[in-house]
Amino acid sequence: GQHELKKHITASIHTDVGCVRETNEDSVSHIIPRDDETLQRRGTLTVVADGMGGHASGEIASQMAVELISGYYYGDWDHSPEDALVLAIEQTNADIYETSVSDEKFYGMGTTVIAFVILEDRAYSAHVGDSRLYHMNGRELELLTIDHSEVMEMVKQGILSMEEAANHEDKNVILQALGTKPEVNVEISIPLPVNLYDEFLLCSDGLSDMVSDEEIEKIWFEADDIYYACKDLINQAKINGGHDNVSVGIIRIEPEEKRKPGDTIRQTREVKALA
């Protein structure tokens, strides 16, 4: 059989306070396990969490989310990766909720979460709230998650179009978050295939509210590499108003062999797009 190129994961993760807010209540993390067995069985984990609640308690909730989810996920060897991810988020929800009712300064705090695991040939996303996962293959942008929001529920039922939802005054009303109730309903994706030159983007609604999918696609595709794609997307969110904290992470699948100098991602994307 043909020699399978070993896949290599590169990532660029950024968070920015935006133009309006005083504090950044978003938290982000990207973990690549050091030992091979953990990497093979559990893969890499990327998390974006968008906290809510006054007096910087949203910041506490989102930090708890990224730290606890990864701790529980990598600490659970008894379940399949997708079950371990769901259980980790459920347990984290219970912990944040416990903290929120233990001290009145944390009362009512919560956070959205999008968590994304990549194993060798497949990936899983799990989310609560309206932080999103997008996929780019060649030059096609695809939204892989449906926000847990009132307007997206209405889109699912055919009451609103995606465009109407994007401009709706209630677009930020989410149906659930981590930490606001004792139980949470985590949505886990089907296994997503992972191919060379795929790119996945996780973001808080500080990006998706401010920058349309068309703009995201264009900026992402035109950037020289994933670092600049993140920077350019955050800048566009700020140019468009930057009403919220903005977090963006892009994960890219590459061949293990190092790229030749001058062989930019742009060219590999063009090749992929033409293939």
C-alpha atoms as one frame of an Amber mdcrd trajectory, in Angstrom:
protein
   0.000   0.000   0.000   0.926   3.642  -0.389   2.947   5.091   2.485   0.586
   7.202   4.583   2.100  10.609   5.339   2.203  11.130   9.081  -0.008  14.019
  10.065   1.332  16.932  12.025  -0.917  19.364  13.890  -0.082  23.056  14.031
  -2.206  25.538  15.939  -2.506  29.251  16.546  -4.783  30.453  19.381  -5.527
  34.107  20.177  -7.787  36.074  22.486  -8.369  39.829  22.521 -10.384  42.122
  24.798 -11.961  43.890  21.787 -12.842  47.581  21.624 -15.585  47.996  24.229
 -15.215  45.643  27.195 -12.967  46.467  30.150 -11.910  42.880  30.832 -11.451
  39.757  28.758 -13.833  37.058  29.978 -12.846  34.614  27.218 -10.348  31.815
  27.929  -8.566  29.569  25.433  -6.285  26.547  25.579  -4.583  24.083  23.256
  -3.012  20.896  24.586  -0.719  18.462  22.773   0.166  15.570  25.120   3.894
  14.908  25.406   3.754  11.129  25.607   2.828   9.067  22.561   0.308   6.792
  24.232  -1.814   9.704  25.499  -1.531  11.399  22.121  -2.710   8.242  20.331
  -5.570   7.483  22.733  -6.710  11.015  23.549  -5.291  13.284  20.822  -4.973
  17.045  21.072  -7.585  19.200  22.796  -8.470  22.795  21.963 -10.997  24.745
  24.022 -12.552  28.199  23.636 -14.800  29.436  26.468 -16.714  32.724  26.618
 -17.569  33.652  30.192 -20.521  35.651  31.466 -21.422  37.182  34.819 -20.489
  40.485  36.430 -17.462  41.412  38.588 -15.040  39.389  36.421 -16.786  36.163
  37.491 -17.241  35.300  33.798 -13.469  35.229  33.593 -13.373  32.742  36.500
 -16.006  30.530  34.825 -14.196  30.437  31.465 -10.806  29.764  33.104 -12.341
  26.947  35.145 -13.849  25.540  31.955 -10.606  25.319  29.974  -8.594  23.954
  32.923 -11.122  21.461  34.283 -12.264  20.064  30.929  -8.690  19.213  29.959
  -7.946  17.748  33.412 -11.004  15.506  33.371 -10.619  14.564  29.710  -6.980
  13.476  29.933  -7.586  11.874  33.348 -10.289   9.538  32.023  -8.901   6.364
  30.438 -12.055   4.314  30.987 -14.219   5.728  28.204 -14.008   6.329  24.474
 -12.617   9.776  23.560 -16.056  11.175  22.709 -17.638   9.870  25.931 -14.673
  11.149  27.952 -15.119  14.597  26.372 -18.845  14.758  27.177 -18.278  13.502
  30.737 -15.471  16.039  31.238 -17.772  18.894  30.218 -20.641  17.595  32.372
 -18.358  17.322  35.409 -16.921  20.788  34.733 -20.464  22.167  34.554 -21.214
  20.692  37.996 -17.979  22.170  39.420 -18.639  25.667  38.045 -22.221  25.510
  39.289 -21.014  24.435  42.776 -18.600  27.382  42.824 -21.284  29.807  41.660
 -23.643  28.895  44.519 -20.862  28.748  47.124 -20.089  32.480  47.087 -22.376
  35.362  46.181 -19.654  37.124  44.188 -19.779  34.171  41.763 -23.564  33.978
  41.726 -25.001  33.475  38.231 -21.647  33.067  36.477 -21.420  30.791  33.475
 -19.555  30.216  30.243 -20.068  28.861  26.758 -17.626  26.228  25.557 -16.466
  24.701  22.300 -14.043  21.795  22.778 -12.324  20.078  19.872 -10.341  16.822
  19.937  -8.210  15.623  17.026  -7.061  12.006  16.920  -5.024  10.556  14.038
  -7.819  10.179  11.472 -10.878  11.680  13.135 -11.996  14.555  15.305 -14.860
  15.378  17.680 -16.349  18.638  18.773 -18.506  19.197  21.838 -20.220  22.468
  22.650 -22.588  24.318  24.939 -23.811  27.789  24.014 -22.813  29.845  20.970
 -19.048  29.475  20.576 -18.451  27.866  17.196 -16.388  25.460  15.126 -15.762
  26.041  11.408 -13.933  23.859   8.891 -11.930  25.001   5.861 -10.978  22.567
   3.133  -9.415  24.191   0.112 -11.457  27.362   0.053 -14.802  26.078   1.308
 -15.930  27.345   4.700 -18.351  25.132   6.601 -20.005  25.799   9.967 -19.882
  22.541  11.954 -21.798  23.589  15.085 -25.260  25.048  15.593 -25.420  27.646
  18.377 -27.562  26.739  21.376 -29.502  29.977  20.976 -33.108  30.980  20.513
 -32.539  32.282  16.998 -30.700  29.128  15.860 -33.570  27.046  17.255 -35.847
  29.150  15.032 -33.537  28.520  12.048 -33.718  24.764  12.720 -37.521  24.996
  12.720 -37.522  27.018   9.494 -38.933  30.169  11.133 -35.826  32.294  10.437
 -33.151  32.192   7.724 -29.461  32.121   8.723 -29.198  35.734   7.570 -32.223
  36.803   9.626 -30.749  35.009  12.645 -27.404  36.824  12.212 -29.175  40.201
  12.320 -31.800  39.369  14.932 -31.885  41.523  18.079 -32.026  38.415  20.290
 -29.094  36.662  18.605 -27.085  36.630  21.843 -29.804  34.939  23.893 -28.360
  31.478  24.498 -30.419  28.534  25.692 -27.744  27.019  27.912 -24.276  27.597
  29.311 -21.836  25.796  31.589 -22.276  26.498  35.294 -25.686  28.147  35.353
 -27.633  24.981  36.219 -26.688  21.695  37.944 -27.145  19.723  34.709 -26.138
  20.568  31.141 -26.916  19.065  27.754 -23.610  18.700  25.884 -23.853  18.368
  22.119 -21.188  16.043  20.704 -20.528  15.848  16.972 -20.376  12.727  14.870
 -16.762  11.666  14.164 -15.342  14.222  11.717 -12.836  12.963   9.145  -9.397
  14.599   9.352  -7.479  15.050   6.101  -4.172  16.670   5.186  -4.432  20.463
   4.781  -7.725  20.633   6.677  -8.055  23.644   8.914 -10.494  24.003  11.805
 -11.421  27.306  13.453 -12.847  27.678  16.955 -14.210  31.056  18.012 -16.273
  32.921  20.558 -19.276  34.895  19.327 -17.090  38.007  19.539 -15.871  36.931
  16.108 -18.996  35.384  14.571 -21.250  38.273  15.684 -18.950  40.929  14.234
 -17.659  39.217  11.088 -19.942  37.473   8.591 -19.206  33.932   7.408 -18.370
  35.370   3.962 -15.819  37.733   5.509 -14.393  34.953   7.696 -13.948  32.738
   4.631 -12.235  35.454   2.580  -9.885  36.648   5.348  -9.004  33.107   6.414
  -8.298  32.006   2.861  -6.237  35.062   1.942  -3.976  35.009   5.021  -0.420
  33.740   4.530  -0.631  31.319   7.436  -2.828  30.425  10.387  -1.159  32.929
  12.743  -1.970  35.829  10.435  -5.425  34.421   9.724  -6.225  34.669  13.455
  -4.710  38.153  13.712  -6.563  39.394  10.620  -9.896  37.967  11.811  -9.544
  39.629  15.222  -8.614  42.906  13.550 -11.688  42.690  11.318 -13.929  42.064
  14.349 -12.467  45.227  15.899 -12.844  47.257  12.698 -16.493  46.123  12.614
 -17.052  47.381  16.168 -15.393  44.858  18.472 -18.316  44.960  20.905 -17.168
  41.803  22.680 -14.017  39.901  23.575 -12.753  38.021  20.516 -11.156  34.574
  20.630  -9.998  32.619  17.599  -8.030  29.393  17.300  -7.056  27.707  14.054
  -5.735  24.149  13.909  -4.106  22.909  10.737  -3.247  19.378   9.604   0.059
  19.125   7.725   2.360  16.349   6.503   5.074  15.444   9.028   7.841  16.518
   6.608   8.821  20.136   7.041   7.599  22.495   4.342  10.192  23.938   1.983
  10.909  27.624   2.552   8.537  29.692   0.469   6.005  26.867   0.265   3.297
  28.892   1.958   0.032  27.515   3.201  -1.568  29.654   0.535  -0.036  27.496
  -2.206  -0.998  24.224  -0.568  -4.526  25.564  -0.272  -4.602  26.544  -3.934
  -3.437  23.072  -4.905  -6.092  21.550  -2.677  -8.747  23.842  -4.118  -7.803
  22.864  -7.679  -7.443  19.167  -6.969
